[in-house]
Each structure stands twice: as C-alpha cells, then as structure tokens.
Amino acid sequence: METVLELRNIAKSFDTKKVIQDLSLALNKGHIGCLLGPSGCGKTTALRIIAGFETPDAGEVTINNRIVSKVNGGLPPEKRRIGMVFQDYALFPHLSVKANIQFGLKRLPEAERTKIADELLELVGLKDCGNSFPHELSGGQQQRIALARALAPRPDLLLMDEPFSNLDVTLRERLSMEVRDILRNYGISAVLVTHNQYEAFAMADIIGVMHGGKLAQWDTAYNLYHRPASRIVADFIGEGVLLSGRVTGETQVDTALGTLMGRFTYPCRNGCPAHVLIRPEDIVHNHESSYTARILKKNFRGASILYTLQLPSNEKVLALVPSHHNHRVGQDIGIVPEVDDIILFEQKSPLAGWPVEPVEPV
C-alpha cells in the first residue's frame, strides 16, 4: 500500500531532557494511526514535529514522499497540507458554524465554499446547525464542527491531539467511533494522540505504544493485546498480572495456576524461567473446581465483577466474572485457568516496576 506518512529516526530534546529517541514509523494512505502512552512519553511532541510546530534534532518526516521536517528546517505548517483538531476545539466564537468550516477556504469562490460546508455539515450529522454559533452547541457537536473545519481543505493528513479528553466517558466512546467512520467515508489519513487505550482501539488501524520517548511497539490493537512485544506493552495495554513460571515443553509452562497448555506467543527454551501474562478473561470462575483462590478486592462493573484473587502461592491474579456470581471479599472461590495463547517473557530480571496491585487502564 502507498505510504502517506513516514518518520525516520526522529530525536528531540528540550535542554538536556531527551523527549523522543530514534522514533521511526510508517502510516499507509487511508489508515488511522495512533500514538498512545501516558503523559510525558513524547507522543504530543511527535505530533508537533509532524505538524511543523517543532523541529527535530535528528531524523526526518515525509508526507506523501515529500520531506516536510528535518534538522535544518522543512516546510512551514501551512505548506504541509495537514489538518489539525485540537484538544479545546479552537473554534472561533464570533463566527457561525458554517463560517468556521469555511475559514480555510477563502481562496475559493463563495458558491464552492458553501457547497463544501454544506456537504461537511451533512457528513458530521449537523446539517441544521450552520447558522448557529459554537457556544450554542454541545461539546460533542463542537468537536464534530472542529473536525469538519479541519477536513474542509481536503488535507493529505489529519492530526488530532487528545480530541475527546474534554468529553464525558459515554460521549467519548460514541464520538470516537463516529469520527472513525467519518474519516473513512471521507478517505482521510489521520494520526491521533491519546493516553486512552479504548479511544485508540475504537479509532485506529495501527497503534504505537510510546514509553520514555521510544516506540515500544507499532502494531494492530489485537497484536498489542494478545502479542505484546515487551513487558512495557503488556503492562500498559489492558489489565493483567505476571506470574512466575517455568517452561516444561514446547507448548506448556508450569505456574502457580498449574501447568498451562497452549501456543507460545514467543519462543522460550525448555527449562526457561518465564513471566506469564494472565488476563482477567483467562480465569474462569467454576464452583466445581477444587482449585480455589481468595477474594482480596472486588470491582463491580455492571454486567461483570473484576475480582482480585490471591492464589495459594500468594501471587495475585484478576478474574472477570459475570456479576450474578456476587461473592464477598475474603471468600474462597473455585477457579479454572483457560489460556489459549500463552504470553510469556523470559525471566531475565525480577518483576521490578510491576505494581503489587493491578492498575486500572486509562
């Protein structure tokens, strides 16, 4: 497929702090990419370099095979054919919704500006709001108008900086899927920056997990979850706990849950000490099971309950159980591990940095 965006060995420091180190990735035309990570990981700086608001200390950025960023300069932002959707929407309060959308189309005849604005208002589902002003719209509506304004000049690439962070959780999830569909219908390539993995999963074709200024993995959401390339990615994506284990065959590993049989995501030699990632859905509650674990914590989630369980080995796991199995803290319950793809990492070091208590994903 044709590549729309490529970053080659990008580095950036502010004073003596290295913010980005050797960042390389490629995004195919028509795809939505995402830079995902916690605050301070370098994702926003990477977006600003793509946009032209920052200059890299090393490496280069190309859009449609044209170099737009390099050490000794590059194209100014207005020459890069990019659109930008900001965290705070940045709509002009004194202009109508239609005038906001037309703002970047001043060189076109009035009839064409009107036609484009009307088409985009219909595309974002706000065709009756053209004469309204931004303050008369809800947060979700303002976000869609900001998107329409960014799409109006038909950019080669759309950049979105934490676009849903000001919205409530329910609206954020719904709007992220709506925006994904709008971008695909319009055939626009895009890069999203967020700390919220559920937004990334909902919108992006490919996701880059960033950690300490480096790209830990650039992959599909499925592979990030089921085939994390490192403990860093396994820790950040989803929920889970690492158990100590030892490989005893090509498809089996001994753990505190017993001998787990399945496909290894990464090869590990026989006899190798390993850390095995156990997800909440890998632990099935079964009253008939003779193997029990003690409930330390419970987190009611409506249709399910997330239990934190202590195994006889004193190690902890998570179990996502239908909420009609409502047990009290301190009770022992029967469990059965059901693990098909065994995610394991060779135990070259202790579990330093892994929280004692499971951490809720953001």
C-alpha positions as a printed NumPy array, in Angstrom:
array([[  0.   ,   0.   ,   0.   ],
       [  1.021,   3.602,  -0.556],
       [  2.605,   5.341,   2.44 ],
       [  1.248,   8.762,   3.411],
       [  3.436,   9.457,   6.473],
       [  6.885,   8.28 ,   7.471],
       [  9.04 ,   9.196,  10.452],
       [ 12.692,   8.177,  10.175],
       [ 14.885,   8.103,  13.282],
       [ 13.34 ,  11.191,  14.872],
       [ 15.02 ,  12.567,  18.014],
       [ 14.116,  15.629,  20.066],
       [ 15.455,  17.088,  23.319],
       [ 14.498,  20.13 ,  25.343],
       [ 17.566,  21.412,  27.175],
       [ 19.181,  18.176,  28.409],
       [ 15.973,  16.108,  28.528],
       [ 15.561,  13.588,  25.732],
       [ 11.876,  13.665,  24.829],
       [ 11.98 ,  11.478,  21.693],
       [ 14.649,   8.917,  20.793],
       [ 15.055,   7.167,  17.431],
       [ 11.348,   7.229,  16.534],
       [ 10.526,   5.523,  13.217],
       [  7.119,   4.529,  11.829],
       [  5.089,   4.494,   8.62 ],
       [  1.358,   5.043,   8.05 ],
       [ -0.448,   3.799,   4.951],
       [ -2.739,   6.074,   2.961],
       [ -6.339,   5.949,   4.161],
       [ -5.394,   4.495,   7.542],
       [ -5.788,   5.949,  11.033],
       [ -2.726,   5.696,  13.257],
       [ -2.449,   6.436,  16.954],
       [  0.384,   7.369,  19.296],
       [ -0.636,   6.008,  22.684],
       [  1.018,   6.459,  26.034],
       [  0.992,   8.219,  29.408],
       [  1.799,  11.891,  29.955],
       [  5.435,  12.7  ,  29.278],
       [  6.08 ,   9.777,  26.898],
       [  6.772,  12.057,  23.898],
       [  3.623,  11.444,  21.862],
       [  2.485,  15.086,  21.691],
       [  5.99 ,  16.276,  20.784],
       [  5.99 ,  13.741,  17.932],
       [  2.669,  15.134,  16.702],
       [  4.027,  18.701,  16.878],
       [  7.048,  17.67 ,  14.801],
       [  4.728,  16.152,  12.167],
       [  2.67 ,  19.362,  12.193],
       [  5.747,  21.6  ,  11.896],
       [  5.419,  23.288,  15.294],
       [  8.728,  21.727,  16.436],
       [ 11.945,  20.923,  14.55 ],
       [ 13.615,  17.536,  15.135],
       [ 17.202,  17.32 ,  16.391],
       [ 17.724,  14.275,  14.171],
       [ 15.814,  12.367,  11.519],
       [ 13.175,  13.475,   9.042],
       [  9.432,  13.369,   8.384],
       [  7.888,  12.778,   4.964],
       [  4.279,  13.257,   3.882],
       [  3.44 ,  11.682,   0.523],
       [  7.181,  11.108,  -0.057],
       [  7.96 ,  14.816,   0.384],
       [ 10.319,  15.771,   3.219],
       [  8.475,  18.222,   5.474],
       [ 10.653,  18.089,   8.626],
       [ 14.404,  17.73 ,   9.006],
       [ 17.197,  19.026,  11.228],
       [ 17.925,  22.117,   9.16 ],
       [ 14.319,  23.112,   8.676],
       [ 11.458,  21.973,   6.489],
       [  8.11 ,  23.183,   5.255],
       [  6.11 ,  25.575,   7.441],
       [  2.875,  24.129,   8.855],
       [  0.647,  25.906,   6.347],
       [  2.534,  24.311,   3.421],
       [  2.218,  20.702,   4.624],
       [ -1.393,  20.031,   3.591],
       [ -2.362,  18.882,   7.049],
       [ -5.492,  19.449,   9.1  ],
       [ -5.447,  19.824,  12.871],
       [ -8.096,  19.077,  15.507],
       [ -7.087,  20.476,  18.883],
       [ -7.976,  19.348,  22.38 ],
       [-10.008,  22.51 ,  23.057],
       [-11.564,  22.569,  19.513],
       [-10.273,  26.175,  18.903],
       [-13.478,  27.277,  17.151],
       [-13.9  ,  30.998,  16.507],
       [-16.671,  32.116,  18.895],
       [-17.655,  35.17 ,  16.805],
       [-18.202,  33.126,  13.629],
       [-21.148,  30.927,  12.781],
       [-20.676,  27.186,  12.453],
       [-20.703,  27.443,   8.656],
       [-18.201,  30.318,   8.706],
       [-15.919,  28.287,  10.97 ],
       [-15.921,  25.432,   8.456],
       [-15.27 ,  27.83 ,   5.565],
       [-12.417,  29.611,   7.332],
       [ -9.639,  27.79 ,   5.445],
       [-11.36 ,  28.097,   2.068],
       [-11.025,  31.849,   1.48 ],
       [ -9.353,  31.418,  -1.895],
       [-12.313,  29.505,  -3.322],
       [-15.411,  31.092,  -4.891],
       [-18.294,  31.627,  -2.472],
       [-20.518,  29.041,  -4.155],
       [-17.841,  26.352,  -3.778],
       [-17.193,  27.312,  -0.13 ],
       [-20.911,  26.97 ,   0.587],
       [-21.102,  23.622,  -1.19 ],
       [-18.17 ,  22.177,   0.788],
       [-19.54 ,  23.472,   4.111],
       [-22.993,  22.028,   3.432],
       [-21.514,  18.639,   2.47 ],
       [-19.41 ,  18.506,   5.626],
       [-22.279,  19.576,   7.878],
       [-24.27 ,  16.667,   6.466],
       [-21.277,  14.332,   6.85 ],
       [-20.898,  15.125,  10.569],
       [-24.658,  14.968,  11.155],
       [-25.208,  18.681,  11.858],
       [-26.774,  19.938,   8.634],
       [-29.28 ,  22.153,  10.509],
       [-26.634,  23.894,  12.655],
       [-24.879,  26.013,  10.021],
       [-26.236,  29.321,  11.318],
       [-25.629,  28.508,  14.993],
       [-22.646,  29.76 ,  16.974],
       [-20.174,  27.491,  18.822],
       [-21.465,  28.401,  22.295],
       [-24.916,  27.163,  21.279],
       [-23.597,  23.633,  20.628],
       [-22.769,  20.772,  22.973],
       [-19.196,  19.592,  23.451],
       [-19.718,  16.669,  21.12 ],
       [-21.214,  18.906,  18.44 ],
       [-18.343,  21.383,  18.755],
       [-15.879,  18.529,  18.285],
       [-17.606,  17.455,  15.071],
       [-17.534,  21.041,  13.772],
       [-13.811,  21.24 ,  14.55 ],
       [-13.395,  18.032,  12.56 ],
       [-15.427,  19.419,   9.642],
       [-13.3  ,  22.601,   9.601],
       [-10.098,  20.526,   9.524],
       [-11.457,  18.363,   6.67 ],
       [-12.701,  21.271,   4.527],
       [ -9.408,  21.916,   2.638],
       [ -9.077,  18.139,   1.945],
       [ -5.743,  17.713,   3.753],
       [ -3.363,  14.873,   2.928],
       [ -3.148,  14.094,   6.638],
       [ -5.295,  14.934,   9.666],
       [ -3.688,  15.314,  13.119],
       [ -5.767,  15.022,  16.3  ],
       [ -4.359,  15.969,  19.712],
       [ -6.335,  14.325,  22.57 ],
       [ -9.546,  15.293,  20.72 ],
       [-12.028,  13.713,  23.148],
       [-10.414,  14.432,  26.523],
       [-12.926,  17.186,  27.407],
       [-15.927,  14.898,  26.917],
       [-17.617,  12.503,  29.332],
       [-16.821,   8.803,  29.04 ],
       [-20.018,   7.717,  27.252],
       [-19.863,  10.518,  24.679],
       [-16.122,   9.97 ,  24.208],
       [-16.593,   6.324,  23.237],
       [-19.518,   7.022,  20.91 ],
       [-17.881,  10.019,  19.232],
       [-14.574,   8.22 ,  18.676],
       [-16.392,   5.594,  16.597],
       [-18.381,   8.261,  14.757],
       [-15.215,  10.191,  13.887],
       [-13.552,   6.981,  12.666],
       [-16.468,   6.353,  10.297],
       [-16.419,   9.97 ,   9.065],
       [-12.69 ,   9.802,   8.294],
       [-13.075,   6.525,   6.434],
       [-16.051,   7.817,   4.454],
       [-14.023,  10.899,   3.516],
       [-10.891,   8.84 ,   2.706],
       [ -8.63 ,  10.836,   5.025],
       [ -5.436,   9.504,   6.635],
       [ -5.052,  10.554,  10.256],
       [ -2.833,  10.402,  13.326],
       [ -4.421,  10.508,  16.77 ],
       [ -2.584,  11.211,  20.026],
       [ -4.203,   9.934,  23.224],
       [ -3.5  ,   8.407,  26.633],
       [ -6.773,   6.452,  26.466],
       [ -6.337,   2.973,  25.027],
       [-10.079,   2.496,  24.438],
       [-10.117,   5.54 ,  22.135],
       [ -7.109,   4.104,  20.335],
       [ -8.776,   0.698,  19.978],
       [-12.02 ,   2.247,  18.716],
       [-10.427,   4.518,  16.103],
       [ -7.046,   3.322,  14.913],
       [ -5.948,   0.779,  12.317],
       [ -2.46 ,   0.771,  13.827],
       [ -1.253,   1.939,  17.233],
       [  2.156,   2.91 ,  18.579],
       [  2.724,   2.464,  22.305],
       [  5.262,   5.05 ,  23.447],
       [  7.361,   4.81 ,  26.596],
       [ 10.135,   7.139,  27.668],
       [ 10.352,   8.793,  24.263],
       [ 10.698,   5.492,  22.418],
       [  8.254,   3.49 ,  20.335],
       [  7.734,   0.219,  22.209],
       [  5.514,  -1.373,  19.54 ],
       [  3.755,  -0.208,  16.332],
       [  1.027,  -2.744,  15.657],
       [ -2.677,  -3.557,  15.481],
       [ -4.799,  -3.374,  18.629],
       [ -5.226,  -7.17 ,  18.529],
       [ -1.485,  -7.802,  18.499],
       [ -0.798,  -5.222,  21.201],
       [ -3.259,  -7.038,  23.452],
       [ -2.54 , -10.656,  22.518],
       [  1.092, -10.423,  21.386],
       [  2.77 ,  -7.578,  23.313],
       [  6.41 ,  -7.251,  22.27 ],
       [  7.648,  -6.421,  25.769],
       [  6.629,  -6.256,  29.395],
       [  6.235,  -2.495,  28.955],
       [  3.488,  -3.016,  26.364],
       [  1.924,  -5.88 ,  28.327],
       [  1.773,  -3.645,  31.399],
       [  0.19 ,  -0.682,  29.615],
       [ -2.347,  -2.436,  27.377],
       [ -5.383,  -3.933,  29.06 ],
       [ -5.323,  -5.46 ,  32.508],
       [ -3.286,  -8.385,  33.652],
       [ -0.785,  -9.82 ,  36.096],
       [  2.55 , -11.543,  35.513],
       [  3.039, -14.9  ,  37.205],
       [  6.368, -16.633,  37.625],
       [  6.645, -19.854,  35.645],
       [  8.98 , -22.393,  34.076],
       [  8.739, -23.752,  30.542],
       [  8.476, -27.548,  30.596],
       [  7.758, -28.227,  26.934],
       [  7.152, -26.623,  23.54 ],
       [  3.555, -25.781,  24.468],
       [  3.459, -25.918,  28.264],
       [  4.61 , -23.862,  31.221],
       [  4.283, -24.578,  34.942],
       [  2.807, -21.765,  37.076],
       [  1.001, -21.278,  40.362],
       [ -2.191, -21.953,  38.365],
       [ -0.846, -25.365,  37.374],
       [  0.533, -26.451,  34.011],
       [ -0.785, -24.19 ,  31.246],
       [ -1.   , -25.696,  27.753],
       [ -1.236, -23.6  ,  24.611],
       [  0.557, -21.7  ,  21.872],
       [  3.524, -19.599,  22.98 ],
       [  3.447, -16.06 ,  21.619],
       [  7.247, -16.001,  21.794],
       [  9.637, -18.983,  21.73 ],
       [ 11.25 , -19.966,  25.013],
       [ 13.592, -22.916,  25.503],
       [ 12.686, -25.886,  27.67 ],
       [ 13.548, -25.217,  31.299],
       [ 13.458, -21.457,  30.791],
       [ 12.182, -19.426,  33.782],
       [  9.498, -17.099,  32.484],
       [  6.96 , -14.459,  33.394],
       [  3.492, -15.424,  32.148],
       [  0.867, -12.745,  31.491],
       [ -2.566, -13.733,  32.821],
       [ -5.509, -11.595,  31.693],
       [ -8.799, -11.365,  33.68 ],
       [-10.632, -13.337,  30.991],
       [ -8.089, -16.187,  31.362],
       [ -9.504, -17.031,  34.82 ],
       [-12.934, -18.703,  34.789],
       [-14.995, -18.955,  37.963],
       [-16.191, -22.553,  38.487],
       [-17.97 , -23.733,  41.659],
       [-16.982, -27.328,  40.878],
       [-13.248, -26.63 ,  40.754],
       [-11.127, -27.93 ,  43.624],
       [ -8.545, -25.214,  42.953],
       [ -9.551, -22.128,  44.916],
       [ -8.374, -18.549,  45.353],
       [ -9.285, -15.935,  47.945],
       [-11.042, -12.707,  47.004],
       [ -8.968,  -9.696,  48.058],
       [-10.884,  -6.987,  46.207],
       [-13.955,  -6.651,  44.006],
       [-14.816,  -4.011,  41.428],
       [-18.466,  -4.044,  40.331],
       [-18.799,  -3.174,  36.623],
       [-22.466,  -3.801,  35.993],
       [-22.559,  -6.915,  33.818],
       [-19.376,  -8.229,  35.432],
       [-17.26 ,  -8.041,  38.564],
       [-13.484,  -7.747,  38.446],
       [-12.092,  -9.804,  41.318],
       [ -8.524,  -9.529,  42.607],
       [ -7.666, -13.035,  43.801],
       [ -4.86 , -14.39 ,  45.949],
       [ -3.562, -17.803,  44.901],
       [ -2.25 , -20.405,  47.388],
       [  1.261, -19.299,  46.276],
       [  0.361, -15.757,  47.49 ],
       [  0.631, -14.477,  43.902],
       [ -2.333, -12.458,  42.629],
       [ -4.471, -12.689,  39.502],
       [ -7.534, -10.896,  38.153],
       [-10.782, -12.617,  37.18 ],
       [-13.633, -11.043,  35.224],
       [-16.776, -12.856,  36.391],
       [-20.476, -12.366,  35.449],
       [-21.96 , -10.178,  38.167],
       [-24.607, -12.678,  39.244],
       [-21.658, -14.517,  40.86 ],
       [-21.522, -11.963,  43.644],
       [-19.115, -13.118,  46.363],
       [-17.802, -11.306,  49.407],
       [-14.24 , -10.151,  49.996],
       [-12.362, -12.827,  51.956],
       [-14.322, -15.72 ,  50.415],
       [-12.568, -18.584,  48.611],
       [-13.939, -19.365,  45.13 ],
       [-13.178, -22.119,  42.643],
       [-11.319, -21.085,  39.505],
       [-10.085, -22.731,  36.314],
       [ -7.441, -21.196,  34.005],
       [ -8.382, -21.14 ,  30.311],
       [ -5.379, -19.809,  28.399],
       [ -5.014, -20.469,  24.656],
       [ -2.272, -18.048,  23.63 ],
       [  0.384, -18.051,  26.351],
       [  2.067, -14.647,  26.576],
       [  5.395, -15.155,  28.275],
       [  8.684, -13.326,  28.611],
       [ 11.973, -14.957,  29.511],
       [ 12.701, -14.211,  33.159],
       [ 15.954, -12.29 ,  32.804],
       [ 15.106,  -9.921,  35.644],
       [ 12.706,  -9.694,  38.606],
       [  9.298,  -8.105,  38.217],
       [ 10.689,  -4.662,  39.022],
       [  8.27 ,  -1.902,  38.135],
       [  5.194,  -4.139,  38.094],
       [  2.621,  -2.926,  40.586],
       [  1.731,  -5.123,  43.527],
       [ -1.904,  -4.224,  42.931],
       [ -3.366,  -4.383,  39.411],
       [ -3.724,  -0.931,  37.828],
       [ -6.878,   0.209,  36.082],
       [ -6.136,   1.163,  32.445],
       [ -6.792,   4.801,  31.476]])
